[in-house]
Amino acid sequence: MMTRKMGLTTALLGLHCLLQLLGHVKSTPIVAETYSKQELNHATLDIRRGSLFVGAENRLFEFDENLNNIQTVVTGPMFDNVECPGQGPCEGKEKELTNNYNKVLVLDYEKERIIVCGSLFQGVCEIRAYRNISLKIYPQQGDMWRYLAANNKTASTVAFLAQWHPNPDKNKVLVVATSYTTLLIDNKRETSYYRGLVPAVSSRSLNDSNLFDFAYQGPFTKTSVIISNKNLQALYPIQYVYGFSSQGFSYILSVQREDVNLQVNSPYISKVVRICEPDRNYYSFTEVPISCGSYNLMQAAYAGGAGLHVRDSFNSHYGLNMTADDDVLFAVFTKSRQMPEEVFTSIPTQESALCVYPLKYIRRIFMENTKRCFSGDGKAIGWIYGSPDITPKCTSSAIEIDETYCGREDINIHLAGEIPIVGTPLITYEESHLTAIIATEVHDETVVFIGTSTGTIKKVTIDSAGSANQYEELVIDVGSSVNPDLNFDLDQEHLYVMTKHKV
């Protein structure tokens, strides 16, 4: 089935492709699709009703499960200037018609609303009604805007809901990680004044009384970290890949330089940030390297369940006691393109790999790094403090450390862990840039769907903690990269796949 749709103008959608999941289905894999000239940015499934929301260049769409258009909202272009504040006058600067790229698309089920952040107006977010996306709840006249998302097309933003204490079952916050953007000012790359005010990572309130304020702000601390050194904001780029909440901790995955010392040509590697969710001061903000053999650049990730056979293999391999309630992290990596002046750049190649990590193992590595610091070995995260010369060192302490440690204000905060999360490449590709991943359980087996830069989906089964097998590859949109936002339908019988102009 195929439907072609029109929005409020003649500009439309990308292609939403519903793929049949299992190889025993012999019919064509694409069972529904819709086209658009608008560039598509993010997609998320409503797990209560089965609708698919898509954030795009200058549009927000809602589709039913068969990709019939339900609603279309125009979000741009509008008059803006990246050197101006999002709100209020901008003296000495002219505004011009600017496209609005969707940077955040998150459903808040508790309050039946959708959080939509775009690149316009310094990354300001909107709240729209869950059942009627044309109804904008925030901002209204007189509301103070907060800058959360990246303010251009390419800079990364990752956002997700996490628990907030003291009542985590009812209270949620929006955790946001945002790359700094730069401008060429006097022949030098710098962040603008307004972008310099945006935290690298923060937790934002979803209460109506202080919407998008920091979830906590005291005299000296708040739920955020920032690159305070303006030079580092421009010269130490962090590309955020994925984020999720699990068992009282928030995790954010990124690609960045190994070390903050700008005098050394430090290679790009992948890292995992973890924050203890009851920690309203972000003292527990910890960063640990993550590896996948020689594949150093994480491209996409997904946290979810694994089948019985894989869990048993991980239990044996890592000495764990995983149950059906324990999630794993699926991630795809590439190798860096090598340049004469740099061994490991941030530019991906066609050499890719899949790695899988039990979250129980990841929690253990964070605990080992914390224990190492409390034995007096290690240091804090350099980019938070701005210079290797003033970055605090770890202090020896008799404080007992276990997997639930949540940070203390008086000692060893903002830890830069050096013990890496180590993964084994389960399957590798010499000429395929992997760009997206999602997984599911089928009859005790673990099936992974991997998108590529050439518009295909690879079906892979994970056989053990050390091996995987590709059993099929489907052509979705030749030559167009698969977007990281893959979504199963409610019955997990079909998969929504999004490319630049198709879902």
C-alpha positions, 0 to 999 in steps of 0.5 A: 500500500502506498499513499502520497500526502500533502501538508498545509503547503505542497511540501511533504514527507519523507518515505515511511517504510513499514518493513516486515520483520521476519524472513519467512514473510515472502512478500515485498518488504515495504507494505506502506510508504509516504513521500516528501520533499521536506528533509526528515529529522526525527521519528518517534512512535506513540506506544499507546495509540500506534501513531507515528510522529515525524519532525522535519525541516519546517514541518511536524507530522502525525501519521496513523499506523498505515502512514496515512496523514493525520495532521501536519503543522508548519514550524518554519521558515521564520525570521531569525539570526543565530547571533540574536537571542531567541526572544526579544530585539536584536540590535545591529543584526538583521534577521532573515527567513531561516529553516527550522530543523527538528532537533528534539521529538519526545512524548510525555505520556504522563501529561499527554503532550509532545515536546518539540524543539527546533533549531530556530531561536537558539533551540527553543522548545515547544509543548504541543497537545498529545492528541492535537499537535496543532494546539501549542501549549507552550510558549504562550505570550509572556512566557520566558523562553529557554535555550535547549537544542542546537541552533543549526542543521548539523549540530547534535542534540539528544533528549529523553525523559528520566526520573526525578526525585523525590517522587520518581514514579510521577515526576520526570525531567527532560535530559538534554545534551547539546553540541556547541555551534560556532561562527567565524568571528574575526577569522576565528571560530567562536561560539556566539554569546547566546550559544555559550550560555547553553549547557552541554548537558542538563536536566530540565523541569517539566512542571508547568510552574517552571517549564524547562528551567533547570530541575534544580538550581541552588546557590552554587550548583544546578542540574547541568554541566557546561564547557566554561572555557570559550575556546574549548566550546569551539575547539573541543566538539562533542557529537552526541549519539544517543541517550536513555534512562535505566535503573536510576541512572541517565546515560548519554553516548558521544564521540569526542577527543580522548583528551582535552589537552589542545596542545596534543593531537588527541584522537577521537573516541567514543564515551559514555556519560552517566548521571545518578538521577537522584543527584540534583547537583550533578556531582555524579556526572561521570565519563567513561570510554567505550570501545568496539575493537578498533572501531572508535566512532559510535554512529548509533545505539539502542538500549533494549532487551535480549533473548534468552540465548544471548543473556546466557552467553553474556552471563558466562562471558562476563560473569553476570546474572542477567534476567529478562528484566536486564537490558543491553546496549546495542551499538554500531561503530565505524573506524576513523578516516585517517588524515596526514595530521591526525590518526583518528579523526571524527570522520567515519569510514565504510569500515563498520562493526556491531558491538553489544554490552550488557548494562550490568557490565556497564554499571560494573565498569562505572563502579570500578572507575569510581573505586579507582578514583577513591583510591587516589588514582585518576582525575576529573573531566577536563572539558568541564574545568577548561584546562588540564592545569586546573583539573582536580585530581582524585582523592583517596577516601575510605568511602564505600563505593558500590553500583548505587553510588550517587556522588558527594559534594565534598569529594571526587566529582565529575570523574573522568574514568579511564577503565574502558567499557570493552566490546567485541565486534560481533560482525564487521563490514569492510564497505558498509557505513552503519548508521542505525540500529534497533533490536527485538527478541524472537523466540528466545533469539535476538534479532537486530536491524541495522541501517546503512548509509546506502539506504539498506536494512541488514537483518542480523541474529546475535548468536552469542557474546562473541558472534552474530550472523547477517541473514538478509539485506533489504533495499529501502531507499537506494543511496539515501542514508537510514536515519538512526530513529528506527521504530517498531509498530505496536505489535513488533511485526513491522518496522518504520524506517526513515531516510532523508526524504522517506520513512 
